[in-house]
Amino acid sequence: MKNTENIRYVIYARRSIEKSDKEEKIVSIESQIKETRELAVSQNLNVVKIFQEAKSAKEPYKREEFAKMVEMIQKGKADGILCWKMDRLARNAIDEGAIKYLLQTGTVKNVKSTDRDWYPDDNVLLASVEFGVATQYSRDLSKHIKRGLRARLESGFRPSIAPIGYRNSKYHEKGKEEILVDEERFPLVRKLFDLMLTGAYSPFELTTVANDKLGLTNRYTYNSKRVSKSNLYRILTNSFYYGMFEFPVGSGEWYQGKHKPMISKEEYDKIQALLGRGDRPRPKTHDFAFTGLIRCGECGACITAEEKFKYQQNGNVHRYVYYHGTKRIDANCTQKAIREEILEKEILDALQRIEIPKLFHEWAVETLKEMHEEEKSGRKSIINAKRTEYDAVISKLDKLLEIRMANEITPADYQRKKLELEQQKIGLSSFLNDIDQRISNWLKEVEVSLDFAEKARQEFEKGNPKKKKEIFGALGYNHILKDKKLNVSTQKSLLCIEKASNLAKTISDRLEPPKSVAEQRQIKQEYTKSSEMWRWWESNPRAIEIRRTILQR
């Protein structure tokens, strides 16, 4: 594999709205993004943006996000594409030509799917063949089924025969559960759990109760429908009854089921203790705050978490959470576990570095909006000029077709020139269709980033595990943990805000805390007069994008 260290990748995920028989087997957009992000993490790829849309690729010029991706690459903001399969990128000759052209010219340095790579010096015929087999469904059947299975598992459906007390639905519709309650056996199995929880029954005694008193029978047994001791033991030790299941068994991969639980997690744990299984590993409920966002700095494996309990003689119970590598990549990894409290402190330090004063937040938004208003008139003249260019390209395409029909140009020259004009048309059309929307989206994105920088630390401190995970994820992903030190991979836009935060705090520290509107206005004026602040503004490619990228291209 060639060096991809300096390549800036965009992820592109697509799902067709028109669901043909083949498309039904294609995984969801969320699953595609999950697969490609995992690939990016595993190969340490730099992902700068994710594009996703639910649009058919059968016809060109219909996919807005695809056009935005091509535009971003043409503007030099990215030079690599990461997708699940090549057929997610294109299923028509125009879009296929656009990708191949970008690859041939070196504008795109690498197109990476989950099963192979394409580079500018590759034989273009190979990429053409790959696009051509987008409809060859049978070759990819196994991958579709496996990925579809993973998607079903993550949706909470266990793909196997339901345990006693439940039943598999004979017919299932999208969005409805596929593991149903067995109205006849569900209350009987629940009764067995209740009896076991009293501590007065052994599994052998419960087997007798199940058969002779309750009349519980197995649904799927060829020889006998009586409940055996081994059957009963499997019931009592099956985590499926409290809502979790492992698939495949022994894999260590646990999922939250969508079925109705029969017992609680606490009841299950008590039964395991009564059965002498209290020291056995229990399934994880995936409610830890920071799993899935950190990798080990030594071996590259994902960081997982586990909880431990300390029971004191006075009855007090203390819970501790430790984060450590899975060691799936290197079983000899020497990294030690780190307590959750220490990890949280390092995250808080990162959040504090980007924290901005409220007054600076207000000043930055006001300044951006003023710039936006000032540039409206200039934007109108540029739009008119671009529309003239667009009309000229359309005219050239019409004339080119007439020349080809008159056999005054070879097929190869026709296709080459047509591709050039189509690319110009795509770029101009995208510009004309959404220039105002892109500016508005950019302004909104900056406002969201500033709002996050102002409030994230305080919300993290008082948030629940779910909220903390959201905030940590918003900082970035692919964070590195090594020697009990967390290297936070902060998003580029937030890194710029971090620089502004230092400047803003320096200015605020020179003045008294504002107590009136006039004093607040004075601090904002200090921001405006600060030459360092404007140097930061001009050096920030995001902050000046409206002026230099959109209005002057």
C-alpha positions as CSV (number, residue, x, y, z in Angstrom):
1,M,0.0,0.0,0.0
2,K,1.3,3.4,-1.0
3,N,2.0,6.2,1.5
4,T,-1.3,8.0,2.4
5,E,0.1,10.1,5.3
6,N,-0.4,13.5,3.7
7,I,-3.7,12.8,1.9
8,R,-6.8,14.6,3.1
9,Y,-9.8,12.3,2.6
10,V,-13.5,12.9,2.3
11,I,-15.9,10.1,3.1
12,Y,-18.8,9.6,0.7
13,A,-21.8,7.5,1.6
14,R,-24.9,7.0,-0.5
15,R,-28.1,5.0,-0.4
16,S,-30.6,5.1,-3.3
17,I,-34.2,6.2,-2.8
18,E,-35.4,3.9,-5.5
19,K,-35.0,0.5,-3.8
20,S,-34.5,-2.2,-6.4
21,D,-34.0,-5.8,-5.3
22,K,-30.3,-5.2,-5.4
23,E,-30.4,-2.0,-3.5
24,E,-32.4,-3.6,-0.7
25,K,-29.2,-5.5,0.1
26,I,-27.0,-2.4,0.2
27,V,-26.3,-1.3,3.7
28,S,-27.6,1.9,5.2
29,I,-25.7,5.2,5.1
30,E,-24.9,5.0,8.8
31,S,-23.4,1.5,8.3
32,Q,-21.3,2.7,5.4
33,I,-20.0,5.7,7.4
34,K,-19.2,3.4,10.4
35,E,-17.3,1.0,8.1
36,T,-15.3,3.7,6.4
37,R,-14.5,5.6,9.6
38,E,-13.3,2.4,11.2
39,L,-11.1,1.9,8.1
40,A,-9.8,5.5,8.5
41,V,-8.9,4.9,12.1
42,S,-7.3,1.5,11.5
43,Q,-5.0,3.0,8.7
44,N,-4.5,6.4,10.4
45,L,-6.1,8.3,7.6
46,N,-6.9,12.1,7.8
47,V,-10.6,12.6,7.2
48,V,-11.6,16.2,6.7
49,K,-15.3,15.9,5.8
50,I,-18.1,13.4,5.4
51,F,-20.7,13.6,2.6
52,Q,-23.8,11.6,2.7
53,E,-27.1,11.5,0.7
54,A,-30.1,9.4,-0.2
55,K,-30.1,9.8,-4.0
56,S,-30.0,7.5,-6.9
57,A,-26.8,7.6,-9.0
58,K,-28.4,6.3,-12.2
59,E,-28.6,9.8,-13.7
60,P,-26.0,12.7,-13.5
61,Y,-26.5,16.1,-12.0
62,K,-29.0,14.8,-9.4
63,R,-26.7,14.4,-6.4
64,E,-26.0,17.7,-4.5
65,E,-23.6,16.2,-2.0
66,F,-21.6,14.5,-4.8
67,A,-21.3,17.8,-6.6
68,K,-20.2,19.5,-3.4
69,M,-17.5,16.8,-2.9
70,V,-16.2,17.2,-6.4
71,E,-16.1,21.0,-5.9
72,M,-14.3,20.7,-2.6
73,I,-11.6,18.5,-4.2
74,Q,-11.3,20.8,-7.2
75,K,-10.7,23.7,-4.8
76,G,-7.8,21.8,-3.3
77,K,-9.4,21.2,0.1
78,A,-9.2,17.4,-0.2
79,D,-7.3,15.0,-2.4
80,G,-8.6,11.6,-1.4
81,I,-11.9,9.8,-1.4
82,L,-13.0,7.1,1.0
83,C,-16.1,5.0,0.3
84,W,-17.6,1.6,1.1
85,K,-17.7,0.5,-2.5
86,M,-17.0,2.2,-5.9
87,D,-20.7,1.8,-6.9
88,R,-21.6,4.2,-4.1
89,L,-19.7,6.9,-6.0
90,A,-21.1,6.5,-9.5
91,R,-23.5,4.5,-11.6
92,N,-23.5,6.7,-14.7
93,A,-20.9,7.7,-17.3
94,I,-20.8,11.4,-16.4
95,D,-20.0,10.9,-12.7
96,E,-17.7,8.0,-13.5
97,G,-15.8,10.2,-15.9
98,A,-15.6,13.0,-13.2
99,I,-14.0,10.6,-10.7
100,K,-11.6,9.1,-13.2
101,Y,-10.6,12.5,-14.5
102,L,-9.7,13.7,-11.1
103,L,-7.8,10.6,-10.5
104,Q,-5.9,10.6,-13.8
105,T,-4.9,14.3,-13.4
106,G,-3.6,13.7,-9.8
107,T,-6.2,16.0,-8.3
108,V,-7.3,12.9,-6.4
109,K,-4.3,11.1,-5.1
110,N,-6.2,8.0,-3.8
111,V,-9.7,6.6,-4.1
112,K,-10.0,4.0,-1.3
113,S,-12.8,1.5,-0.8
114,T,-13.1,-1.1,1.9
115,D,-11.5,-3.7,-0.4
116,R,-9.0,-2.0,-2.6
117,D,-7.3,1.3,-3.7
118,W,-6.9,3.3,-6.9
119,Y,-4.0,5.8,-7.6
120,P,-3.3,8.2,-10.4
121,D,-0.6,5.9,-11.9
122,D,-3.0,2.9,-12.0
123,N,-4.3,1.7,-15.3
124,V,-7.5,3.6,-15.9
125,L,-9.1,0.5,-17.4
126,L,-9.1,-1.1,-14.0
127,A,-11.2,1.7,-12.5
128,S,-13.5,1.5,-15.5
129,V,-14.1,-2.2,-15.0
130,E,-14.8,-1.6,-11.3
131,F,-17.4,1.0,-12.1
132,G,-18.8,-1.4,-14.7
133,V,-19.4,-4.1,-12.2
134,A,-21.6,-1.9,-10.0
135,T,-24.5,-4.0,-11.2
136,Q,-22.8,-7.3,-10.7
137,Y,-24.6,-8.1,-7.5
138,S,-23.8,-11.7,-7.1
139,R,-20.0,-11.1,-6.6
140,D,-20.8,-8.9,-3.6
141,L,-23.6,-11.0,-2.2
142,S,-21.6,-12.3,0.7
143,K,-20.4,-8.9,1.8
144,H,-23.9,-7.5,1.6
145,I,-25.3,-10.3,3.7
146,K,-22.6,-10.0,6.4
147,R,-22.9,-6.2,6.5
148,G,-26.6,-6.5,6.6
149,L,-26.3,-8.9,9.5
150,R,-24.1,-6.5,11.4
151,A,-26.7,-3.7,10.8
152,R,-29.5,-6.0,12.1
153,L,-27.5,-6.9,15.1
154,E,-26.8,-3.2,15.9
155,S,-30.5,-2.6,15.5
156,G,-31.2,-5.1,18.3
157,F,-32.3,-8.2,16.4
158,R,-30.6,-11.5,17.3
159,P,-30.5,-13.6,14.0
160,S,-31.3,-17.0,15.6
161,I,-34.1,-19.1,17.1
162,A,-35.6,-17.2,20.0
163,P,-35.1,-18.8,23.5
164,I,-38.0,-20.3,25.4
165,G,-40.5,-17.6,26.4
166,Y,-40.1,-15.8,23.1
167,R,-40.9,-16.6,19.5
168,N,-39.6,-15.5,16.1
169,S,-42.2,-13.6,14.1
170,K,-43.5,-15.5,11.1
171,Y,-43.7,-12.4,9.0
172,H,-41.8,-9.2,9.7
173,E,-42.1,-5.7,8.4
174,K,-39.5,-3.0,8.5
175,G,-39.5,-1.1,11.8
176,K,-41.3,-3.9,13.7
177,E,-39.7,-6.3,16.2
178,E,-38.8,-9.7,15.0
179,I,-38.4,-11.4,18.4
180,L,-41.9,-11.5,20.0
181,V,-43.2,-12.5,23.4
182,D,-44.6,-16.1,23.5
183,E,-47.8,-15.3,25.4
184,E,-48.1,-18.9,26.6
185,R,-44.6,-19.5,27.9
186,F,-43.4,-16.0,28.9
187,P,-45.2,-15.9,32.3
188,L,-44.1,-19.5,33.0
189,V,-40.4,-18.7,32.5
190,R,-40.8,-15.6,34.5
191,K,-42.2,-17.7,37.3
192,L,-39.0,-19.9,37.2
193,F,-36.9,-16.7,37.6
194,D,-39.0,-15.6,40.5
195,L,-38.5,-19.0,42.3
196,M,-34.8,-18.9,41.7
197,L,-34.5,-15.4,43.1
198,T,-35.9,-16.6,46.4
199,G,-32.7,-18.7,46.9
200,A,-34.8,-21.7,48.0
201,Y,-34.5,-23.7,44.8
202,S,-31.7,-25.4,42.9
203,P,-31.6,-25.8,39.2
204,F,-32.5,-29.5,39.6
205,E,-35.5,-28.7,41.7
206,L,-36.7,-26.0,39.3
207,T,-36.5,-28.6,36.5
208,T,-39.1,-30.6,38.3
209,V,-41.3,-27.6,38.9
210,A,-41.1,-26.6,35.3
211,N,-42.2,-30.0,34.0
212,D,-44.6,-31.3,36.7
213,K,-46.2,-28.2,38.1
214,L,-45.9,-25.5,35.5
215,G,-46.2,-27.7,32.4
216,L,-43.5,-25.7,30.6
217,T,-42.5,-27.2,27.2
218,N,-40.0,-26.5,24.6
219,R,-41.1,-25.2,21.2
220,Y,-38.3,-26.6,19.1
221,T,-37.4,-30.1,20.2
222,Y,-37.6,-33.2,18.1
223,N,-37.3,-36.0,20.7
224,S,-38.9,-34.5,23.8
225,K,-40.7,-31.3,24.8
226,R,-39.8,-31.7,28.4
227,V,-37.4,-29.1,29.9
228,S,-34.1,-30.8,30.9
229,K,-31.7,-29.6,33.5
230,S,-29.4,-28.3,30.8
231,N,-32.3,-26.5,29.3
232,L,-33.1,-24.8,32.5
233,Y,-29.5,-23.9,33.2
234,R,-29.3,-22.2,29.8
235,I,-32.4,-20.2,30.6
236,L,-31.0,-19.0,34.0
237,T,-27.7,-18.0,32.5
238,N,-28.9,-16.5,29.2
239,S,-28.4,-12.7,29.2
240,F,-31.0,-12.4,26.4
241,Y,-33.7,-12.4,29.2
242,Y,-32.6,-9.1,30.6
243,G,-32.1,-7.5,27.1
244,M,-28.5,-8.2,26.1
245,F,-27.1,-10.9,23.7
246,E,-23.7,-12.0,22.5
247,F,-23.3,-12.8,18.8
248,P,-21.6,-15.0,17.8
249,V,-21.4,-16.7,21.2
250,G,-17.9,-16.4,22.5
251,S,-17.0,-13.5,20.3
252,G,-17.1,-10.8,23.0
253,E,-19.5,-8.7,20.8
254,W,-22.5,-7.7,22.8
255,Y,-25.7,-6.0,21.6
256,Q,-28.7,-4.4,23.2
257,G,-31.8,-6.3,22.1
258,K,-35.0,-4.7,20.9
259,H,-37.2,-7.4,22.4
260,K,-39.1,-7.0,25.7
261,P,-36.8,-8.0,28.7
262,M,-38.2,-10.6,31.0
263,I,-36.0,-9.7,34.0
264,S,-33.8,-6.8,35.1
265,K,-30.0,-6.7,35.0
266,E,-29.9,-6.7,38.8
267,E,-32.1,-9.8,39.0
268,Y,-29.8,-11.5,36.4
269,D,-26.7,-10.7,38.4
270,K,-28.2,-12.1,41.6
271,I,-29.1,-15.3,39.9
272,Q,-25.6,-15.7,38.6
273,A,-24.3,-15.3,42.1
274,L,-26.7,-17.9,43.4
275,L,-25.5,-20.2,40.6
276,G,-21.9,-19.6,41.7
277,R,-21.1,-17.6,38.5
278,G,-20.6,-14.2,40.3
279,D,-16.9,-14.1,39.3
280,R,-17.5,-14.6,35.6
281,P,-17.2,-11.8,33.0
282,R,-20.5,-10.1,32.3
283,P,-21.6,-8.4,29.1
284,K,-21.0,-4.7,28.7
285,T,-23.9,-2.4,28.3
286,H,-21.9,0.1,26.1
287,D,-22.9,3.0,28.4
288,F,-19.3,4.1,29.1
289,A,-18.7,7.7,28.2
290,F,-15.5,7.6,26.2
291,T,-15.4,4.2,24.4
292,G,-15.2,4.2,20.6
293,L,-13.3,7.5,20.5
294,I,-9.8,6.6,21.7
295,R,-7.0,4.4,20.3
296,C,-4.0,3.0,22.1
297,G,-0.9,5.0,21.3
298,E,1.3,1.9,21.4
299,C,-0.5,-0.8,19.5
300,G,-3.3,1.2,17.8
301,A,-6.1,-0.9,19.3
302,C,-9.4,0.6,20.4
303,I,-9.7,1.7,24.0
304,T,-12.5,-0.1,25.9
305,A,-13.7,0.2,29.5
306,E,-14.7,-2.0,32.4
307,E,-16.2,-1.4,35.8
308,K,-15.0,-2.9,39.1
309,F,-16.7,-2.9,42.5
310,K,-15.2,-2.8,45.9
311,Y,-17.4,-4.3,48.7
312,Q,-16.7,-3.1,52.2
313,Q,-17.6,-4.9,55.4
314,N,-19.9,-2.1,56.4
315,G,-22.0,-2.7,53.3
316,N,-20.8,0.2,51.2
317,V,-20.1,-0.5,47.5
318,H,-17.6,1.6,45.5
319,R,-17.7,1.5,41.7
320,Y,-14.6,2.2,39.6
321,V,-14.3,2.5,35.8
322,Y,-11.0,1.8,34.1
323,Y,-10.1,2.4,30.4
324,H,-7.5,0.2,28.7
325,G,-6.7,-1.2,25.3
326,T,-8.4,-4.3,23.9
327,K,-5.0,-5.8,22.9
328,R,-6.6,-7.3,19.8
329,I,-3.8,-6.0,17.7
330,D,-0.9,-6.7,20.0
331,A,-1.5,-9.0,23.0
332,N,1.9,-7.9,24.4
333,C,0.9,-4.2,24.6
334,T,2.4,-2.7,27.8
335,Q,0.0,0.1,28.3
336,K,-1.7,0.2,31.7
337,A,-5.3,1.0,32.5
338,I,-6.3,4.6,33.5
339,R,-9.1,5.6,35.9
340,E,-12.1,7.4,34.4
341,E,-11.6,10.4,36.7
342,I,-8.1,11.0,35.4
343,L,-9.3,10.7,31.8
344,E,-12.1,13.2,32.5
345,K,-9.6,15.7,33.9
346,E,-7.5,15.6,30.7
347,I,-10.6,16.1,28.6
348,L,-11.6,19.1,30.8
349,D,-8.1,20.6,30.2
350,A,-8.6,20.3,26.5
351,L,-12.1,21.9,26.7
352,Q,-10.7,24.7,28.9
353,R,-8.1,25.5,26.2
354,I,-10.8,26.3,23.6
355,E,-13.2,28.0,26.1
356,I,-14.0,31.5,25.0
357,P,-15.6,34.4,27.0
358,K,-19.2,35.1,26.2
359,L,-18.4,38.6,25.1
360,F,-15.9,37.3,22.5
361,H,-18.6,34.9,21.3
362,E,-21.0,37.8,20.8
363,W,-18.3,40.0,19.1
364,A,-17.2,37.3,16.7
365,V,-20.8,36.5,15.5
366,E,-21.6,40.2,15.1
367,T,-18.4,40.8,13.1
368,L,-19.1,37.8,10.8
369,K,-22.7,39.0,10.1
370,E,-21.4,42.5,9.3
371,M,-18.9,41.1,6.8
372,H,-21.7,39.0,5.3
373,E,-23.9,42.1,4.8
374,E,-21.1,44.1,3.3
375,E,-20.3,41.5,0.7
376,K,-23.9,41.0,-0.6
377,S,-23.6,43.6,-3.4
378,G,-20.2,42.2,-4.6
379,R,-21.7,38.7,-4.5
380,K,-24.5,39.7,-6.9
381,S,-22.2,40.8,-9.6
382,I,-20.1,37.6,-9.3
383,I,-23.3,35.5,-9.6
384,N,-24.2,37.3,-12.8
385,A,-20.8,36.7,-14.2
386,K,-20.9,33.0,-13.3
387,R,-24.4,32.7,-15.0
388,T,-22.9,34.1,-18.2
389,E,-20.2,31.5,-18.0
390,Y,-22.7,28.7,-17.4
391,D,-24.8,29.8,-20.5
392,A,-21.6,29.8,-22.6
393,V,-20.8,26.2,-21.5
394,I,-24.3,25.0,-22.4
395,S,-23.9,26.6,-25.8
396,K,-20.5,24.9,-26.4
397,L,-22.0,21.5,-25.4
398,D,-24.8,22.0,-28.0
399,K,-22.3,22.9,-30.7
400,L,-20.0,20.0,-29.8
401,L,-22.9,17.5,-30.2
402,E,-23.7,19.0,-33.7
403,I,-20.0,18.6,-34.7
404,R,-20.0,15.0,-33.5
405,M,-23.2,14.2,-35.4
406,A,-21.6,15.6,-38.5
407,N,-18.6,13.3,-38.0
408,E,-16.3,16.3,-37.8
409,I,-14.6,15.1,-34.6
410,T,-13.4,11.7,-33.5
411,P,-15.3,9.8,-30.7
412,A,-12.2,10.0,-28.5
413,D,-11.9,13.8,-28.9
414,Y,-15.6,14.2,-28.5
415,Q,-15.6,12.4,-25.2
416,R,-12.6,14.3,-23.9
417,K,-14.0,17.7,-24.8
418,K,-17.4,16.8,-23.5
419,L,-15.9,15.7,-20.2
420,E,-14.1,19.0,-19.8
421,L,-17.3,21.0,-20.6
422,E,-19.4,18.8,-18.3
423,Q,-17.0,19.4,-15.4
424,Q,-17.2,23.1,-16.0
425,K,-21.0,22.8,-16.1
426,I,-21.1,20.8,-12.8
427,G,-19.0,23.4,-11.0
428,L,-20.9,26.4,-12.3
429,S,-24.3,24.8,-11.6
430,S,-23.3,23.9,-8.1
431,F,-22.0,27.5,-7.5
432,L,-25.2,29.1,-8.9
433,N,-27.6,26.7,-7.0
434,D,-26.3,27.0,-3.5
435,I,-23.9,29.9,-3.1
436,D,-26.2,31.7,-0.6
437,Q,-27.0,28.4,1.2
438,R,-23.3,27.5,1.5
439,I,-22.6,31.0,3.0
440,S,-25.5,30.6,5.4
441,N,-24.4,27.1,6.4
442,W,-20.9,28.3,6.9
443,L,-22.1,31.1,9.2
444,K,-24.2,28.7,11.1
445,E,-21.3,26.3,11.4
446,V,-19.1,29.0,12.9
447,E,-21.8,30.1,15.3
448,V,-22.2,26.4,16.5
449,S,-18.4,26.1,17.0
450,L,-18.3,29.3,19.0
451,D,-21.3,28.3,21.1
452,F,-19.6,24.9,21.7
453,A,-16.4,26.6,22.7
454,E,-18.1,28.8,25.2
455,K,-20.3,26.2,27.0
456,A,-18.7,22.8,26.4
457,R,-16.5,22.7,29.6
458,Q,-19.4,23.6,32.0
459,E,-21.8,21.2,30.3
460,F,-19.2,18.4,30.4
461,E,-18.7,18.9,34.1
462,K,-22.4,18.5,35.0
463,G,-23.4,16.2,32.2
464,N,-24.3,12.5,32.3
465,P,-22.2,9.8,30.5
466,K,-24.2,10.3,27.3
467,K,-23.7,14.1,27.3
468,K,-20.0,13.7,28.1
469,K,-19.6,11.4,25.1
470,E,-21.3,13.8,22.8
471,I,-19.0,16.7,23.9
472,F,-15.9,14.5,23.7
473,G,-16.9,13.4,20.2
474,A,-17.5,17.0,19.1
475,L,-13.9,17.8,20.0
476,G,-12.8,15.3,17.4
477,Y,-12.2,11.6,17.1
478,N,-9.2,9.3,16.8
479,H,-7.8,10.5,20.1
480,I,-4.7,8.8,21.4
481,L,-4.0,7.4,24.9
482,K,-0.5,6.5,25.8
483,D,1.3,6.2,29.1
484,K,-1.9,7.4,30.8
485,K,-1.7,10.7,28.9
486,L,-4.5,11.6,26.5
487,N,-3.6,13.3,23.2
488,V,-6.8,15.0,22.1
489,S,-7.2,15.2,18.4
490,T,-9.0,18.5,18.2
491,Q,-10.9,19.5,15.1
492,K,-9.1,22.2,13.0
493,S,-11.9,24.7,13.4
494,L,-11.6,24.4,17.1
495,L,-7.9,24.7,17.0
496,C,-8.3,28.1,15.4
497,I,-10.8,29.0,18.1
498,E,-8.2,27.9,20.7
499,K,-5.8,30.5,19.4
500,A,-8.6,33.1,19.5
501,S,-9.4,32.1,23.1
502,N,-5.9,32.9,24.3
503,L,-6.1,36.3,22.7
504,A,-9.5,37.0,24.0
505,K,-8.6,36.0,27.6
506,T,-5.4,38.1,27.4
507,I,-7.5,41.2,26.4
508,S,-10.1,40.5,29.1
509,D,-7.4,40.0,31.8
510,R,-6.1,43.5,31.1
511,L,-9.5,45.0,32.0
512,E,-11.8,44.9,34.9
513,P,-14.7,42.4,34.8
514,P,-17.5,44.2,32.9
515,K,-20.4,45.2,35.1
516,S,-22.3,47.4,32.7
517,V,-23.3,47.4,29.1
518,A,-20.8,50.3,28.5
519,E,-18.0,48.2,29.9
520,Q,-19.0,45.2,27.8
521,R,-18.9,47.4,24.8
522,Q,-15.5,48.6,25.7
523,I,-14.1,45.1,25.8
524,K,-15.6,44.4,22.3
525,Q,-14.0,47.5,21.0
526,E,-10.7,46.2,22.4
527,Y,-11.2,43.0,20.4
528,T,-11.8,45.1,17.3
529,K,-8.7,47.3,17.9
530,S,-6.4,44.4,18.6
531,S,-4.0,43.9,15.7
532,E,-3.2,40.4,17.0
533,M,-6.8,39.5,16.9
534,W,-7.1,40.5,13.2
535,R,-3.9,38.7,12.4
536,W,-5.5,35.6,13.8
537,W,-8.6,36.3,11.8
538,E,-6.7,36.7,8.5
539,S,-4.6,33.5,9.2
540,N,-7.8,31.5,9.9
541,P,-8.8,29.9,6.6
542,R,-12.3,29.1,7.9
543,A,-12.9,32.7,9.1
544,I,-12.0,34.3,5.8
545,E,-13.5,31.7,3.5
546,I,-16.4,33.9,2.5
547,R,-14.1,36.6,1.1
548,R,-11.4,34.5,-0.5
549,T,-13.0,31.3,-1.6
550,I,-16.6,31.9,-2.4
551,L,-16.5,35.5,-3.7
552,Q,-13.1,35.5,-5.6
553,R,-13.0,32.2,-7.3
